[in-house]
Amino acid sequence: MKSPKSHTSESNQLKYPVVVYWDKTDKVYISVIPDLPGCRAHGKTPLSALVNAGKATALWLASAREFSDPIPEPTEYRLAT
């Protein structure tokens, strides 16, 4: 049985900002989703870290729905011109 949909839909998963950086200790790229506590991933390339961040976000959101945890709205950033 599917759990009820939260205000944050699957399509919103792509709207969470992601920070990707090189970790010189582990020698991998790390991706962090700041809006989702503890949601991180890594990869050998910036692109693979970003792809894995999408997977980690999906798992984070599914877990939050399963346990009826609050799901934050994605932070909106605007670049200065």
C-alpha positions as a Markdown table, in Angstrom:
| # | Residue | x | y | z |
|---|---|---|---|---|
| 1 | Met | 0.0 | 0.0 | 0.0 |
| 2 | Lys | 1.3 | 3.4 | -1.0 |
| 3 | Ser | 1.7 | 6.1 | 1.7 |
| 4 | Pro | -0.2 | 9.3 | 1.1 |
| 5 | Lys | 1.7 | 11.9 | -0.9 |
| 6 | Ser | 3.4 | 14.7 | 0.9 |
| 7 | His | 3.3 | 18.3 | -0.1 |
| 8 | Thr | 6.7 | 17.6 | -1.7 |
| 9 | Ser | 6.2 | 15.5 | -4.8 |
| 10 | Glu | 8.7 | 13.3 | -6.7 |
| 11 | Ser | 9.2 | 16.1 | -9.2 |
| 12 | Asn | 10.3 | 18.4 | -6.4 |
| 13 | Gln | 13.2 | 16.0 | -5.7 |
| 14 | Leu | 15.0 | 17.7 | -8.6 |
| 15 | Lys | 14.4 | 21.2 | -7.0 |
| 16 | Tyr | 16.6 | 20.7 | -3.9 |
| 17 | Pro | 19.9 | 22.5 | -4.2 |
| 18 | Val | 23.0 | 20.3 | -4.2 |
| 19 | Val | 26.6 | 21.3 | -3.2 |
| 20 | Val | 29.3 | 19.2 | -4.9 |
| 21 | Tyr | 32.9 | 19.5 | -3.7 |
| 22 | Trp | 36.2 | 17.5 | -3.8 |
| 23 | Asp | 37.2 | 15.7 | -0.7 |
| 24 | Lys | 41.0 | 15.4 | -0.7 |
| 25 | Thr | 41.1 | 12.9 | 2.1 |
| 26 | Asp | 38.8 | 10.3 | 0.5 |
| 27 | Lys | 39.7 | 11.4 | -3.0 |
| 28 | Val | 36.0 | 11.5 | -4.2 |
| 29 | Tyr | 33.5 | 14.2 | -5.0 |
| 30 | Ile | 30.9 | 14.7 | -2.2 |
| 31 | Ser | 27.4 | 15.9 | -2.8 |
| 32 | Val | 25.4 | 17.5 | 0.0 |
| 33 | Ile | 21.7 | 18.4 | 0.0 |
| 34 | Pro | 21.7 | 21.1 | 2.6 |
| 35 | Asp | 17.9 | 21.2 | 3.0 |
| 36 | Leu | 17.7 | 17.5 | 3.9 |
| 37 | Pro | 19.6 | 16.7 | 7.1 |
| 38 | Gly | 22.2 | 14.0 | 6.7 |
| 39 | Cys | 21.5 | 13.6 | 3.0 |
| 40 | Arg | 24.8 | 13.1 | 1.2 |
| 41 | Ala | 26.3 | 11.0 | -1.6 |
| 42 | His | 29.6 | 10.7 | -3.4 |
| 43 | Gly | 31.1 | 9.8 | -6.7 |
| 44 | Lys | 34.4 | 9.5 | -8.7 |
| 45 | Thr | 33.3 | 12.5 | -10.8 |
| 46 | Pro | 31.3 | 15.6 | -10.2 |
| 47 | Leu | 28.5 | 14.2 | -12.4 |
| 48 | Ser | 28.4 | 10.9 | -10.7 |
| 49 | Ala | 28.2 | 12.6 | -7.3 |
| 50 | Leu | 25.3 | 14.7 | -8.6 |
| 51 | Val | 23.5 | 11.6 | -10.0 |
| 52 | Asn | 24.0 | 9.9 | -6.7 |
| 53 | Ala | 22.7 | 12.9 | -4.9 |
| 54 | Gly | 19.4 | 12.5 | -6.8 |
| 55 | Lys | 19.2 | 8.9 | -5.7 |
| 56 | Ala | 20.0 | 9.8 | -2.1 |
| 57 | Thr | 17.3 | 12.5 | -2.2 |
| 58 | Ala | 14.7 | 10.1 | -3.4 |
| 59 | Leu | 15.6 | 7.7 | -0.6 |
| 60 | Trp | 15.6 | 10.5 | 2.0 |
| 61 | Leu | 12.1 | 11.6 | 0.9 |
| 62 | Ala | 10.7 | 8.0 | 0.8 |
| 63 | Ser | 12.0 | 7.4 | 4.3 |
| 64 | Ala | 10.5 | 10.7 | 5.6 |
| 65 | Arg | 7.1 | 9.8 | 4.0 |
| 66 | Glu | 7.2 | 6.3 | 5.5 |
| 67 | Phe | 7.8 | 7.6 | 9.0 |
| 68 | Ser | 5.6 | 10.7 | 8.6 |
| 69 | Asp | 8.6 | 12.9 | 9.2 |
| 70 | Pro | 8.4 | 16.6 | 8.0 |
| 71 | Ile | 9.7 | 17.3 | 4.6 |
| 72 | Pro | 11.2 | 20.7 | 4.1 |
| 73 | Glu | 10.4 | 22.7 | 1.0 |
| 74 | Pro | 13.4 | 23.2 | -1.3 |
| 75 | Thr | 15.3 | 26.4 | -0.7 |
| 76 | Glu | 15.2 | 28.9 | -3.6 |
| 77 | Tyr | 18.4 | 30.6 | -4.6 |
| 78 | Arg | 18.7 | 33.5 | -7.0 |
| 79 | Leu | 21.9 | 34.5 | -8.6 |
| 80 | Ala | 22.8 | 38.2 | -8.5 |
| 81 | Thr | 23.1 | 39.9 | -11.9 |
